[in-house]
Amino acid sequence: MTMEPEELEKLKFPLGRFTWEGEWSEERKNEWIASIQGAPEALAKALDGLGEAQLDTPYRPEGWTVRQVVHHLADSHLNSVTRFKLALTEDHPVIKPYREDLWAELADARSYPVAASLRMLEGIHDRWTALLRTMTEEDYLRTFFHPESQADVSLRRALANYAWHGEHHTAQILELRRRQSW
């Protein structure tokens, strides 16, 4: 199946790519925290009623399966909480990147039931939200260094990015369901 580049981009990024222009307000911060808090429930609703064959369907040509996306979210958000805690307890730490593409190919990501990652996400997001709500404005200005992008990342930017990340992958699943009429 040949797709136009614009069509493939829309399947990859149904909400658009993440952008950060430094926008920050108490209202935006609370919206992003609410998004992180609600991400596990939104994902569970997007998965509701899907069978094994549907979970093993790629959300786009040459993309991950729905199952891999769910396991990726648990892996990614576990890493994100660790990055937040490192930035809060160390002075500008260098974080450890990981090969998410290779993690998604491991046997657990390809075949393990998604319920395990949904439970992980519920726990991770519960603790993460509690942490986010206790952070001061000064805390959100703390940074970590990401060696892959060679960039300093503020916890403000990381908060916005991970709120988008949960919504982004849930939207991929919802878009697949819409296209497949599931």
Rosetta blueprint (number, residue, H / E / L):
1 M L
2 T L
3 M L
4 E L
5 P H
6 E H
7 E H
8 L H
9 E H
10 K H
11 L H
12 K H
13 F L
14 P L
15 L L
16 G L
17 R L
18 F L
19 T L
20 W L
21 E L
22 G L
23 E L
24 W L
25 S L
26 E H
27 E H
28 R H
29 K H
30 N H
31 E H
32 W H
33 I H
34 A H
35 S H
36 I H
37 Q H
38 G H
39 A H
40 P H
41 E H
42 A H
43 L H
44 A H
45 K H
46 A H
47 L H
48 D L
49 G L
50 L L
51 G L
52 E H
53 A H
54 Q H
55 L H
56 D L
57 T L
58 P E
59 Y L
60 R L
61 P L
62 E L
63 G L
64 W L
65 T E
66 V H
67 R H
68 Q H
69 V H
70 V H
71 H H
72 H H
73 L H
74 A H
75 D H
76 S H
77 H H
78 L H
79 N H
80 S H
81 V H
82 T H
83 R H
84 F H
85 K H
86 L H
87 A H
88 L H
89 T H
90 E L
91 D L
92 H L
93 P L
94 V E
95 I L
96 K L
97 P L
98 Y L
99 R L
100 E H
101 D H
102 L H
103 W H
104 A L
105 E L
106 L L
107 A H
108 D H
109 A H
110 R H
111 S H
112 Y L
113 P L
114 V H
115 A H
116 A H
117 S H
118 L H
119 R H
120 M H
121 L H
122 E H
123 G H
124 I H
125 H H
126 D H
127 R H
128 W H
129 T H
130 A H
131 L H
132 L H
133 R H
134 T H
135 M L
136 T L
137 E H
138 E H
139 D H
140 Y H
141 L L
142 R L
143 T E
144 F E
145 F E
146 H E
147 P L
148 E L
149 S L
150 Q L
151 A E
152 D E
153 V E
154 S E
155 L H
156 R H
157 R H
158 A H
159 L H
160 A H
161 N H
162 Y H
163 A H
164 W H
165 H H
166 G H
167 E H
168 H H
169 H H
170 T H
171 A H
172 Q H
173 I H
174 L H
175 E H
176 L H
177 R H
178 R H
179 R H
180 Q H
181 S L
182 W L
